[in-house]
């Protein structure tokens, strides 16, 4: 089962963590997460993943409170959407997160 994992820095205090695993070309697990550095710790702001057996997005505020939203799409579509969404919107998500809001 091929796996791909990397961290893409967006700025000094924001980065994307990407992981996915495939089996025969089909995505069977994934995590795409925007992480924001707060003081000396990296904290998740938004995480797309396949945990619990379904595609979903978790939104966090700086205090660590979480909101879960199901995505009614297959894992491969959710993975593509997650990468594109974070690449396009990471700056506004980071700003809202640091302001104490849910991105």
Secondary structure as UniProt FT lines:
FT   STRAND          3..11
FT   TURN            12..13
FT   STRAND          14..23
FT   TURN            24..25
FT   STRAND          26..38
FT   TURN            39..40
FT   STRAND          41..49
FT   HELIX           51..53
FT   STRAND          56..60
FT   TURN            62..63
FT   STRAND          66..70
FT   HELIX           75..98
FT   TURN            99..100
//
